[in-house]
């Protein structure tokens, strides 16, 4: 879902758990970029308690910019996660993020 309200861009996200274990907590950061690689705003959104094969829907909002003004959205960080044997006490930088596969969208350019 993409909702462009002029100075507010709302993007719907669905996280599907294709892992063989429950995702207890995952908090990636989403950064909005304007053309030319100009960073506009970053927001974090938490996903929790997702059993294998299940999905969880969340929405993020970028204030002060319309969706049509965005060049792309970057998914990054997510270093504090709790899933399977990975938790905040025993994970390597980028280990949580590597579990996220960003599916291409015809609505908006979102990448990792």
N, C-alpha and C positions, 0 to 999 in steps of 0.2 A: 504494500500500500504506500502510495506517495500522495501527500496532500500539500499543495502549494497555496498558501494563503497570503501571498505577496511578501510580507516580512516575517513569515513563519513557515518553516519547512518541517513537516512531520513525515517520518519514514517508519513504516512497519517492518519488523524483523521477526523471522521465525527461526529458532534454533532447534534443530533436530538432533537427538542423541543417537548416533550410529555406533557408539562405543558399546562394549560388552559390560559396562558397569554404569552406575548412577552418577550423574553430575550433581553434586551437592551444592556447589557454588562456582560461578564463573562470571567475572566482571570485566568484559573488554571495554576499551575506549574507542569511540568513533569520532574521527576528526573530519570536519568539512573543509574542503579546499576549493578556492575560486580558481579560475583560469590563470595560468602562469605559476601554479604551485603556491599560491598565497594562502597560508593557513588562516581560516576564519574563526572557528570555534571547535572545542572538543567537549564531548559529554561521555560519561560512563553509564553503563546500564547493566544491572545484575540479572543473571539467570540462575535459578536454583531449583533443586529437587526435581530433576528431569530423569525419569527412568529410561532404560534402554528402549529404543524404538519410538519413544514419545517426543512430542514437540512442545515448545513454549513460545508464545507470541509476546513481543514487547514493542513499544514505540519509542523512538527518540525524536527530539525536537531541536532544531537549530533556530535560534531567535535572531531576528534582524536581517534575515536573508531568505529569499524564495528558493525553492528547489531548482527552478530553472536557471538560477545564478550559480549553482554549484558545478564544478568540473568533476569532482569525485569525492567519495567518502572513504577514508582509510580506517581499517580495523586494526588496532594494535594494543600493546600492553597485555592485559589479562594475566599478569604475573601472579596475582593472588587467586588461586583456584583450589578447589577441593573436589577431586574426582578419582575414583579408583585408589591407587597407591600414591597419588600426587596430592600434597596439601601444602599449606604455606610454609611448613617447616622443612620440607624435603623436595623442593622443585628447583630446577635450573631456570635461568632467565630464558624466556621464550618457549618453555616446555608446554605451558598451558595454551599459548597461542598456536602452537603447531597442531593442536588437536582440533582447531577450527578450520573448516573448509568453507570458503566464501563462494556460494553459487552465483554465477553471472545472472544479472537482471537486465531485462529490456527497459525497465523504468528508470534506473539510475546506475551510474558507474560506482560500484562498491568493491573495494579490493583490500587485500591484506599486504 
